[in-house]
Amino acid sequence: MDSLSDTTGTTRPSLQFEQIARIDARDKASGRTRYMSDLSFPGMLYATFVRSRFPHALIRRVDTSKALALPGVVAVLTAADVPGFNGFGIVVPDMPVICGDKVRYLGDTVALVAAESGRIAEQAAKLVDVDYEELPVVDDPVAALLPNAPKVHDKGNICLHTLIAKGDVEQGFREADLIIDHEYRTPRQAHVPLETESGVAVPEADGSLSMYAGSQYAFRDQLQLARILGMNPRMIHVVSNPVGGGFGSKDELTIQGGLALLAMKTGRPVKVSLSREESLVSGWKRHPFIIRMKTGFKKDGTLVANDVVCYEDKGAYSSLGGPVLNLALEHASSLYRVPNTRHEGWAVFTNNGTCGAMRGFGVPQVLFAIESNMNEAAEKLGLDSVTIRHRNVLHQGEVSPIGHTLRTGVSMDLVLDAIERSDLWQRRTEYKRAERPWLKRGVALAIAPQGAGLGLGIPDYGGAYIDLEKDGTFTLRIGLVEYGQGTHTGFVQMAAALLHVHPSRIRLIAGQTRDSVDAGPATASRSTYTASNAIAAAYDDFCNKVEQAVDGPDSTGVASSCTSRDGGMETPAGFRSYEQLAEDYAQEVLLRGEGYFVWPTADREIPGAAGLPHWIYSFAAQAALVEVNTLTGETQLLRVATALDTGCTINREQVEAQIDGGVAQGQGFALSEDTLITKGQVRSKNFSTYVIPTVQDVPSHEYIVLENPEGTSPLGVRGIGEVTMVPIIPAIPLAIHDATGVWVRHLPATPERVYRLLHPMMDE
């Protein structure tokens, strides 16, 4: 695969980051890493979640007597057995741990079973007798808004309604020379992490609980479990690392609440590991969107207005549906210069499963629409797709489409320039030559910003500790988990660069509540940026602590008088190696640097839109080469070029790995992945019907890594986790158009959909 770097007129920070293999690579590759599904404890029981038989029904009665009578069954719990608050959810805790009066999707839990074996637990689950009264299924988010629609929740079907407006869109359309107006639809993508929802809850002798379950935020899990159990959070210890994949599916609680209840009831460890089918039916999904976008342009391609209406299929419970909708609306005009905007959206409850956080968090859905409108306008106005974007991209200091000033770095033009220079784009005419007349090839590009962090009005912070151990090595403590991104390796590299030691001299403790420090969730492309600030602050505090130790009580406490170099520190008393410092000062008293960081926020709040706007953004551009078989409608992604601004690259191999993973996930979104649900019944229950890209489908790749240091990070970094999958999603259907002339406005672009577009007379 091709690779090049580009610093685009800026200088990277002076720190040198030792390029090392992932610190977890050898153990994971050899199988020594013990994931939560691998754990076992003496006397362990096995759990089964009794799921609803109907997508929407009242619960009249739950009879557990037959299940309890089965030999080997230790406990069967219902809603009446929840000692604390029977609900969870990051924003609105409206999802019951065990449903007591109503079920709202097939994944709802109506009872919990713990038994001596998994087989017995499954048998007992079938013996739990639930008397239901079926209710009409709500399966269309637009119809769900009608006054006479059945109610998923007593309060109605609207989870959130948001309206953001700037300027006068009607006047903008009157001034427009061209208006592009279409409806777009996006799929219900599943996260399908390699490890399904798995964990073990262990009751301890002192009355506390240890929860071993892969998740994206141990400290928030601790608080939610405390509410459910009615316990002091300090009596609950959560270990959420390692995680066998997440992408947002383990941001919310999954199996933890049920495991905790069973463990505390039985006084024994309880384990569950969901089957793939149960995971696909009950687990979180990406929100499907219906997007109606009307965009106005002048003859030269300048944007004058964008009117967007989004309908988000929320599924059964709130989860993060509100924030996802708001982030989508923030990005509905991308970061283009649009003087008149109206972004409106509804997050709507249905009985179509349940949706939550997923990589991109609403941005992939709306970027598909705006980038498609941009290309159609370019074609109708006789412009190149690069030219129309250059005329509209915003720069630092300008006002965004939702009205806030962009204070941090903006690289829209830089990634666009870089992708235009890519080999794929420069040689696109050559690449488009197909071997057979029925095979058509096309190339297209797209660009994307991605708001990083939790956004204005939401507490967003992080902490880190740097401890000097007695042997002169270090322990870095930080709460952020690792679920495949490689961030833990990056954290060690950051600390090593600041301390001027080899990364092998730093031990990392992360992703647990007892021995690490809260650094917020591993989500929203915030981990690297948060860690860079927290670790740098911990380093500064460590310098202070060293100076105080060397100088004694008369120390000024000015960190700049004590700095690291060559495996030690330059102190007021001269150079000391870390071994010397440990011998002299860290034998009896812990020498710890503590660092804390609170995210800055944007210059103005967007009324009625919690979490908006964002302070910092990630940026990427991607070009795609596709080949379409016009006889079958099948589309293959052959080659991709990615231009990505990292701010500062900590680990080059991991950046390229993130790009590869992001492209594969975006490829699935654009071409094949969709959880099909009919009348609340899930039809895509395994990998024979839910089709994800395999290693054989991954295209050849060209990487262009830009380094334009972000001034608000002491190391110059910005997050890249989500944006690597966003522009490829519109680039693929736009490349299909370049190849065939048809516009794909409903994703995924399955062979059936593309075939019907190519042969409309054949469509019944």
N, C-alpha and C positions, 0 to 999 in steps of 0.2 A: 504494500500500500504506500502511496506517495505521501510525502510529509515535507513541510517547510514552515519556517517561522517568520514573523513580521513584527517589527517593533514600531513601525509607523511614526517615526519622528519623536518618540519618547524614550526615556531611559528607565530601565527596570530598577527596582530598589537594590541597594548595594549588598544586601544579604545574599549569601550563596547557599542554596539548598542542595544538600547532598542527594544525588539521585540514587535511590535505593529501591529494591523490590518491595512489594507490599509486605508489611510486617506480619500479616496473617496468611500470606500466600502458601508457605510451606505446609503449615498445619491443615489448611483447607484442602490443598491439593492431595495431601497424603491421607486425609480422612481422620486426622487426629482431633480436629475441632469438634467439640460436642455441642451440637445445637439443642434447642429445647426439646425437640422430638426424640433426641438420643438419651435424655436423662432418665435415670431410674433411682428410686429410693426404697429402703427396706419397708415392707408392709404396704406398698403402694397399691391404691385402688385405681380403677379405670372408669372414666366418665363417659356418658352419652347424653347428648342434648336432644330432648324430645321436641321435634320441630312441628310446626303447624301443618295440618293437612290441606288447609285452604288459604288463599291469598288474602281473604277478607271475611271475617266472621266474628260473631260474639261467642264467648266461652260461657256455657251454661253450667258445666260441671266438669271436674277433673277427679277421676277415681284412680288412686294409685295402689289399691289393695292387692290386686293380682300381681303387680310388679314387685311389691314388697314381699309377697309370699314366695317368690322364686328363690330357690337356694343359691346363695352366693351374692345376693343383693344386700347391700349394707344401708343404703339410703335412697329415698326418692323424695325430691323436694318440689314444692309448688310455690306460687307467689306468696302464699301465707307464711312461708319459711324465711323470707328475706327480713333480717332483723333491723336493717337501716332503711335507706332510701332506695326504692325499687326503680331505679332509672339511671341512665348514663348518657353522656353526650358531651362533646367538647364545648359547644356553644349553648345548646338547649338540651338538657338531659331528659329527653322525652322518649327514649327507647328503653322499655322494661328489660331488666335482667331475666325475669320470668313473667310472661304475660298472665294476668289474672282475670281480665274481663273481656279483652278483645285481641285478635291477631290482625296484622296489617300486611304481612307478606309471608311467603312460604318459609322463610328462614327464621321466623319468630320462634322463641323457645317457650314451651308451655310446661315443661317439667325437666328436672335434672335427675340423672341416675348415677349412682356410684356402686360398683360391684367388684368382685375379686378378679374378674377378667374382662377384657373388652367384649368377648363373645357373650358373656352373661349380661353385661350392660346393654348390649344391642337387643338381646332377647327381651329383657325387662322393658325396654323402651316401647316395644311393640305391644306390651301388656297394659300400658297406661291408657286408660279409657277417657277420652275427652269428648264431651257432648257439645257440638258446635251448632250455631245458627248462622247459616251462610248469609252474607251480605253482598250487594252488587259490587262488582269489581270496578275500580277506577283505574283505567289503563291509558288514558290520553290526557297529557298535561294541559292541553288547550280546552278540551271538553270539561276537564275538572274545574275550570274557572267559572263555568256557567252556574247561574243561581240554583238550578234544580239538580245539580250533580250530587251524587252520594258523597258523604263526608268521610274522609280517611281519619281525621281527628275531629274532636268535638268543636274545636275552634274554626274548622273549615279546612280548605285545601291549600290555602296560601301560606307557605312557609316564610316568604319574604317578597316584598315588592320594592323595587328601587328605581328611581328616576334621576338621571344626571343630565343637565342641559347647560349649554354654553352658546351664547350668540342667539341667532334667529335662523333656524333651519329652513323655514318656509321662504324667507328672503334669500337664503343661500341657494335654494333650488330654483327660485325665479332668476337668479343670476347665472345659473349653470347652462353650459352649452350641451352637456351630455349627462344623462342620468342612467345609472345602472341600478336595477331594482330586482332582487331575487330572494328566494327562500332557500336556506341551506339546512341540512340535517346531519347530525353527527351521532356516532354509535355509543352504546353502553359498553365501554371497554372494561375488561377485567384485568386485575393486576397480575394474576397467576404467578406469584412468587414460587420459587422452587420448593421452599418449605411452606406447607399450609399452616393455618393457625394452630399452634401447638404450645403446650406448657404443662408445668407441674406446680401445684400449690402445696406447700409443706407447712403444717402447723408445728410450731416450735414449743419446747417444754415450758418456756416462760410466758406462754399465752400469745406470743406474737405470730405473725404469718410471714413466710418467705414465698414470694411469687416469682417463679422462673418462667417467663413467657416472652417471646420475641415481640418487641414493640418499639415505637419510635420516640417514646418519651416516658422514661421510668418514673419521673417525679409526678407527672400528671396522672399516671396510672395509680400511683400511691394514693393520691387525694381522692380519686374516684372510687377506689376500692374501700377507702376509709368511710366514705358516705354509705356505700352499699352495706358494709358490715357493721356500721355504727361503732367504729373503733378509732382510737387515736392514730393518726397517720404515722407517728413515730413507731408504732407497733407493727407496721407493715414494711417489709424490706422487698424491694422490687429489683430483680436482675433481668434486664431486657436485652442483654448482649451476650452472645452473637445472635444476629437475626438473619434467617435464611431468605432474604429478599423482603421488600416492603412496598416501595413506590407510593405510599399513602394508605395501603390496605391495613397497616398495623398502627396507624396514627391514633385511631379510636381504640377503645377496648374491643376485644373480640370474644375470647373464651375465658378471660381472666375472672370476670364476675361470677360465672357459674362455678369455676374451679375453686375460687375462694370460699363460696358458700358451702360446697361439699366438703372441703377440707376442714373447715371450722365445725361443721356438723358432725363429721365422723371422727375427728381427731387423728386422721391418717393422711399421708400424702395422696393426692389425687391427680391423675394425668389424663390428658386428652390430646389427640392429634387428628385433626379432621381429615376425612377422605377428600380427594379432589372434587368429587361430585358435591359433597356437602359444602365445601368451600365455595364452589361456583354458585350454588343456590343461595347460601346464607351470607356470603361475604360482601364487603363493600365493592362498589363499581364506580367507574367514571360516569358523571352525569351526562345523559344524552341531551342535546340542545336542538331546538328548532329556532332558527335565526332568520329574521326578515330584515334585510339590509338594503337601504336605498342611499346611493352615494352620488353626489353631484360633482362634476368636473368642468373646468374651463377648457377651451380649445387647446391650450398649451399643456394640458394635463394637470394643472393646479387644482387641488381639492378645494371645494367651497362649502360642502355640507355632507353630513353623514347622519342618517336617521336609522337607528338600530332598535329592534324589538327582539328580546330573547325569552324563550320559554324553556326553563330548565326542569327536566323530569327528576324531581327530588327523590322519588321512591317513598318509602314508608315513614322515615324519621328524619329529623332535622340535620343531625350530624353537622357537617361543614357546608351544607348546601347554600346558606346565606353568604358566607365569605367567598365561596366559589362563584356564585352569581356576581357578586360585587367586583371580584377581580376580573371576571370576563367583561363586565361593563367598562372597567377602567381601560381595558385593552381593545375595546371594540373598534376603535379607530387607530389601533396600533399607536406608535409615536410618530404619527404624521401630522403635518401642519394643517389642521382643519379648523377654520374660524367659527363654524356653526355646527354644533353637534347636539344630538338628542339620543341618549342611551337609556333604554328602559328595559326592565326585565322582571320576570316572575319566577321564583322557585316554587314549584307546585308539588304537593304531596300526591302520590299515586300508590297503587299496590304492586308496582313493578319493581320488586326487590328493594334494595336500599343502596343509596349512593353516598359517597363521601370524598375524602381527599384522594387525588391521584395526580401524578406527575404532570405539571402544567397548570392544574387547578383552575380550569375554565378558560385559560388562554388559548390552548390548541383549537378549541371549538370556534371562537370568534376570529382567530387569525386565519382560519380556513376561509371564512367569508370575506374579510376585508382584502386579503391578498388575491382572492379570486376576482373581486370587483376591480382591483387595481389592474390586473392583467387584461381583463375584458375591456376596460377603458383604454388601455394602451393600444390594444389591437384596433379598436374602433377609431381612435384618434391618430393612428399611424405613427405611434411612438414605440421605442424600444422599452422593454419591461424594466431595464435598469434606469433609463432616463426618467420615466414617470416617477420612480421611487426617489431618485436623487432630487427631484424638484419639490418633493414633499416631506422629506425626513427632517425631523427636529434636531436641534443641537442644544448643548448645555446652555442654560440661561433662558431658553425660550419657554413659552407656556404650553402645557400639554393639552390634548383634546378635552380633558375634563376640568381644566382651569388652574392647575397648580404649576409652579415654576420648577423646572428640572434643575436642581441644585448640584446633583452629583454627575459623574461622567456619563456622556451619551455617545455611543459608538455606532449608531445606525448607519451613518455614511461610511464609516471605516470598514465595517464588515461587508457592506455593499460593494465598496471599492475592491476589497480583497476577493470576494467571490467572483467579481467580474474578471479579475486577473487569473482565476483558477484555470488549470489545464482543461477541465471539463467545459467551462464556458467558452474559453478561447477557441477550442477545437470542436465545438458542438456540431457544426455541419458535418465534420468527419465522423463523429461518434454516432450520428443519426442514420448512417447507412446500414440498412438491414439486409439480411442474407436471403430473404424470401419475400415475394411480393405481398403476401398476406400479413407479413410482420411489419409493423410501423413503429418507428422510434421517435421519441420526442425528448427535448430538454427544456426545463424551466427552473426558475429560481424563486425564492421567497426570503424575506427577512423577518426577524421577530425580536421584540423586547420581551422580557419576563420580569415582572415585579418580584423582588426578592425581599424576604423578611415577612413579618406578620402584619405590617401596615400600621397606619396611624390609628391611635386609640386602643391598640391591643398591647399589653405589656410584652416587651420583647427584650430579653436580656440574656446574659451568659456569664458564667464564672469559670475560672480555672485556677488550679493550685500547682505550683512547682516546688517539690520537696527535694532538698539535698539529703541523700541517704548517708549512712555512716561510712560507706566504702567509697564515697565520692561520685557515685552515680546519682541519677535523678529519677523521681517518680512524677509523672504528669497526670493530674486528675481532672477529668472533665466529663460532664454528664452526657454529652452527645453520643448517640449510638451509631453503629456502623452496620449497614445492611446491604453492602455491596459497592458503595460509592468510592471506597478507598480513603475516606476522610481520616481515619485513625492514623494511617501512614502519614498523611499530610500534617496532622497535628504534631506528631513526633518530629517531622522535618522542620516545622516552624520553631519549636522549642529548641531543637538542636542548633539551628542557625543562629538564634538569638544568644544561646549559651556558648556557642563556638565549641561544640563537642560533636562526636559522631553520633548519629541517631541510635546506634546500638547501645549507647550509654543511658538511654531514656526508657524507662518502663512506663507503660500507659495503663491506667485504670479508668474505665469509662463505662457509661451506660448502666449504672446502678445507683441506688439511692443511699447506700450506706457509706461507701468509700470514695465516691466521686462528688463533684459539686454541680448543682443545677445549672445547666446551660441552655435550657429550653428544648424544644422538639427538634428532631432531625427531619426537617421539612422546610418547604418554601425556599429552597436554595440558600438557606441561611447559615449552614453549619460552618463552612470555611470562613466566611466573613466574620461571623460571631467569634469563632475560635481565634482568628488572627488578632482581634482586638483584646479578647480576654487573656490569651497567652502572652501577648506583648505587655499587657498591664501587670500580669503576674511576674513577668521578667523584671519589670521596673521595680516592683515591690521587693523582689528577691535581691536586687542590687541595693535597695535601701536596707534590707535586713542584714546583708553582708557588711555594709558600711557601719551599721549600728553595732554589729558584733565586733568588728575590728577596732572601731573608735571608742566603743563604750558609751556611757550615758551622755557624753559631750558631743555625740554625732549630730551633724546638721540634718541628716536624713535626706540629703539631696542626692537623688539616684545618679545624676550625671557625673558625680565624682567617683563612681565605682562602675566599671564596665568590664565586659567579658572579652577574652581573646585566648586563642591557643589552649583550650582546655582548662582555663582558670579565669581569675578576675584580677584586674588592675585595681588595687585598693589604695586608700591614703597611706597605708604602711608598706606599699610595694606589691609586686605580683605574688599571688597565691594560687597554686593549682587547686582544683576542686577537692582533691584528696587531702591537701593540707588544710583547706577550710573545714572539711568534714572532721578531720582529726582534732582540730583546734576548737571548733565551735558547734559541731552537730552531733556530738556523742551523747550529750545529756538532754539538750533542748532541740526540738525540731526546728530546722532552718527552712522556713516555708515562705514562698512568695505567693500572695493572694491577688488575683486579678478579677475585676468585675467590669462589665460593659453593658450599657443600656443603649439600644439603638436610637439614633436620631430620628426625627420625624419630619415629614414634609411641611412646607411653609403655611399651608392652609388645609382645613378640614373640608371634606365634601359632605354637606348636610345630608343626613339620611342614608349614608353609605358607610357603615362601620368598616374600618380597616383601610379606607382609602383617604388619600392616595399613598403610594409607596415612595420611600426615600431613595432607594437605589434599584437599578435594573441590571439584568444580564442581557447580552446581545449576541445574536448569531445570524448568519445567512447560510442557506444551503441550496445547492443546485442538484437536480435529479435527472438521470437518464433512464427512461423506461422503454420497454418494448411491449407493444400490444399485439396480441394475436387477434386479428379482425374476424377470424372464423369462429373463435370461441369466447372472445371477450377477456381472456386471461391477460393480466398485466404482470410483467416482471420488472423489478427494480435492479438495473444492471450496474449503475455507478452513481456515486454521490460525492460531492465536494462540500466541505464544511469550513466556513470561516467563523471563528469563535474568539471573542475577547475575554481572556482570563483575568485581565488586570495585571497579574503577575503569576507566572506558572510555578507552582510548588513542585509538582511531579508530572513530567511530560507524558510518561506512559499512561498514567491514570487519566489525564485529560483525553488522550486518544481513546482509551477504553470507555470513558463516559460518552464520547461522541458515538462510538460503535453501538453502545447499548441504547442511547437515545434514538439513533436512526432505526434500529431494529424495532423499538417500541412504536415509533412514529409510523414506520412501514406497516406494522400490524394494524394500527388505527386507520390508516388510509386505505388499506387493501383487503383486509380479511377479518379483523376482530369485531365481533358484536355479540353480546349476550342476548339471544332472542327470547323474548317473553311474550306469550299470547294469553290474554285474559288472566294475567297474573301467574301463569304457569311457565316455569323456566324450561326452555327447549335445548339450551346449550349447556349440558351438564358435564361434559368431558372434552378431551382434546380431539375427539373424532368429529365433534360438531362446533367446538370453539377452536378456531384455527389460528395459531400463532406462528410467526416466522421461525424457521429453524436455522441452524448454521449454514445449511445449503442455500438459504434464501438471502443471506447477508451480502450486500453488494461490495464491490471493490470501493476503496475510499481514498479520498485526497483530503489531507488535513492542512488547514492554514490557521495557525495559532497567533493571535495578536496579543500584544502585551502593552496595554495602556493603563498604567498604575492608577488605581482608584484612590484618590487623595484622602478619603475618610477611613481607609484601612492602613494601619502602620506598616503592613507588608505589601500594600498595593493590590490586594486580591479582591475578587468578586466571585460570587457563586456561579456555577455553570450547570448544576445538576439537572434542572428542568429544561432550560432553553435548548439543549442539544436535540430534543425531540420535536420542537415546535415548528420551525420553518419547513422541515421535510414533509410535514402533513399537507400543507397546501401545494408544495412543490410537486408532489407526485400527481395529483389530479390535473394540475396545470401542465405537466409534461404529457399526460394523456391527451389533453387538448392539443398540444403542439404536435403530437403524433397523428391524431385522428380527426381533429376539428370539433369533437363533441365536448361539451362542458359537463363535468361531473359536479353535481351539487348535493349529492346524498352519499355520505361515506358510511361504510367502507365501499370502495370501488371494486366490488366483487365481479367475477366474470359475468354473472347473470346481469348485473346492472349495466356494465359496460356494453355487453352484447345488445341489450335492449336499446341503449342510446345509439349504437351503431346501426341497428336494424329496427327502427321504430315500427315498421309495418308488420314485423313478426310478433310484436308484443300484443298479447290478447287483452 
